[in-house]
Amino acid sequence: MGQIKIHRATTTHAGALTALMHASSAYQGDYASILEGYEVTPGYIEANPTFVAMTDGEIRGFYALVNDELDILFVADSAQGLGIGRSLVGHMLDEARARGIRSIRVVSHPPALPFYVRMGARRTGTIPAKPPKVRWERPELRFDVPTC
């Protein structure tokens, strides 16, 4: 795998980001309902700072930081364990610092909790289930954004 390059997504990335998200094995089975009908649209990308991680000309992951909340972060199944997620989180913290954000809220997919904790987030609570789409509690975390 080549060097990881992270840059701002364009509206032309919308279909690829939606496909990457829906291909995620973390959202199969019991968790599939949360992504039903959800897509990353060109309008979403225009309205919300969204960044893609690429290697060898292919999108391997992406995230969107909306105000002071990590709205979405996905890494392609085939790229997990290669440092893509770590690079995206590092970029997100740099982006937040540049915007003057001191803390980033994360409402995590339950299986992703260990990843966020390894990346330095601290658990702050639990978000209750919201049936019918979200039938499970979700961990709430915060990243403190370093000032330098």
N, C-alpha and C positions, 0 to 999 in steps of 0.2 A: 504494500500500500504506500502511496506517495504521501507527500506533505499535506497536512490538514490546512485548508484555507477556509476562513469564515468571512462571509460578506453579506451585505444586505440583500434580502430576497427581492425579486421583482415580481410583478403580477404574472409573468410567464411561468413562474415556478409553482403556481397554485395547484395545478393538476398533479405534478410530481410530489408535492408535499402531502396532498390528500392521499395519494396512493401509498406513500411510505407509511403514513399514519395507519391506514386501514390494513396494511400488511403486517403490522406489529403483532407478534405472537402473544404479547402481554395483554392484548385486548381481544382475545378469543374466548370462547366458552362463556362462563358466568359474567365476564367483564365486557362482552361485546356490545351490550345495550348502550353503553355510554357513548359509543361512536356512531350509533345508528343515525343516519341522515346528516352527520357532521362532515363538513368539508372546509378546507382552507381556501377561501375564495380570493379572487383578485382584489375585491373590496376590503377584505380583512387585511391583506398584505399592505394595501395603501394606507389603511387607517392605523395599523399597529406595527411598530418596528419588529420585523421578522428577519431572522438571520439563518443562512444555510451554511452547513459545513460540507465541504467538498474535498474529495481526493480523486486523483486520476480522472477529473472531469465529471465525476458522478456525485450526486447529492447523497450524503451518508447520514445526515441528521439536520435538525433545525430546532429553533426555539423562537418564541415571541415574548417580549417583556412589555407588558401593558401597565403603564404607570409604575407602581411599585410591586407588581405581582408577575410571577412567572406564569403566563397564561397557558403555555404549551411547550413541551420539549419531547422530541422523539429522536431516537437513533435507530437506523435500520438494523434489523436482526442480524444481518450478515456483517455488520460493522461493530457490534457490541464487543467490548473487551479490548478495543484497539485505541482507546483514548479519545474517541469522538465526544462522548458525553462530558468527560473532564474538560476538554477544550471548549465545548459550548458553555459550560458553567463558568469557566474562567473568563470567556468573552462577555458573558452576561454580567458578571461582576464589574468588569471594566466599563461596560456600557452604562451600567447603573451609576457608577462613580462619576462618569463624565456628565451624567444628567443630574447629579446632586442627590441621588437616591441613597439613603443611609441603610435601608433594610428592605429585603425582598421577601414577600410572602409567597409560599408555595402550598397549594392544596394538592397533595400527592396521590397518585394511583397507589393503592396499598403495596403492590409488589415492588414499587420503585423507592419505598422508604429507605432501605439500606443504602441505595446509591446516593440519595441526597444527604444522608448522615455522613457517609464517607467523604462527600464533597465539602463538608463543613457546615451544613444546615443543622439547626437545633430544633427539636420538636417543641411545639408550643401548644398543641391541642389536638382535638379531633372534630371533624366536621360530620354532623349526623347524616344519615342516609336521606335521600330525596327520591323515594319511589314515585313512579315506576322505573324511571331511567337509571337512577343510581340507587341500588338496593343495599349498599354497604357503606359503612363509615369510612372516612378518608382522613389520613394524617395531615395535620397542618404543621408547617415548618417555617422557619425564617433563616435567611442568610443575612448576616451582618456584613455590610459592604465596607471593606477596608478603605480608609481615607487616603492612603498613599500607596 
